[in-house]
């Protein structure tokens, strides 16, 4: 798994602490949120459209924003 995907995977994990009232022992549980992981990937794809041309041209910037919005809209992801 590449570093970027691993980083997104880590962001999609929620850790909770559960304390057993009888023993006082704390347990940690991790939950992987598939929907959040997919949303993070989609946002990363939309961001990846950014190129050096976007720095040099208002038209390229508009295209970047439009295409990024299309990707997010297609998957129903909001900013």
C-alpha positions in Angstrom: 0.0 0.0 0.0 1.5 3.4 -0.9 2.0 6.1 1.7 -0.9 8.3 0.5 -3.5 5.4 0.6 -2.2 4.3 4.0 -2.5 7.9 5.3 -6.1 8.1 4.1 -6.8 4.7 5.6 -5.5 5.9 9.0 -7.8 9.0 8.8 -10.8 6.6 8.3 -10.2 4.8 11.5 -11.9 5.8 14.8 -10.5 4.6 18.1 -12.7 4.5 21.2 -11.9 3.6 24.8 -14.2 1.3 26.7 -13.7 0.9 30.4 -15.0 -2.2 32.1 -16.8 -0.9 35.2 -16.2 -4.2 37.0 -12.5 -4.5 36.5 -11.5 -0.9 35.6 -9.6 -2.3 32.6 -9.5 0.0 29.5 -9.9 -1.6 26.1 -9.3 0.2 22.8 -11.5 -0.6 19.8 -10.8 0.6 16.3 -13.5 1.0 13.7 -12.8 1.4 10.0 -15.3 3.7 8.3 -15.5 2.5 4.7 -17.7 5.5 3.6 -15.2 8.0 5.1 -12.3 6.2 3.4 -14.1 6.4 0.0 -14.9 10.1 0.5 -11.3 10.8 1.4 -10.1 9.0 -1.8 -12.6 11.0 -3.9 -11.5 14.3 -2.4 -7.9 13.4 -3.0 -8.7 12.5 -6.7 -10.4 15.9 -7.1 -7.4 17.7 -5.6 -5.0 15.8 -7.9 -6.3 17.6 -10.9 -4.3 20.6 -9.8 -1.4 21.2 -12.1 1.3 23.8 -12.6 -0.9 25.4 -15.3 -3.4 26.3 -12.7 -0.9 28.7 -11.2 -0.4 30.4 -14.5 -3.8 30.7 -15.9 -7.2 31.7 -14.6 -8.8 29.5 -17.2 -6.9 26.5 -16.0 -7.9 27.3 -12.4 -11.5 27.5 -13.4 -11.2 24.1 -15.2 -9.6 22.6 -12.2 -12.4 23.8 -9.9 -15.1 22.7 -12.3 -13.6 19.2 -12.8 -13.0 18.7 -9.1 -16.6 19.7 -8.4 -17.8 17.3 -11.1 -16.0 14.4 -9.5 -17.3 15.2 -6.0 -20.8 15.7 -7.4 -20.7 12.4 -9.3 -20.0 10.6 -6.0 -22.2 12.8 -3.8 -19.3 14.1 -1.8 -19.6 17.6 -0.2 -16.7 19.8 0.8 
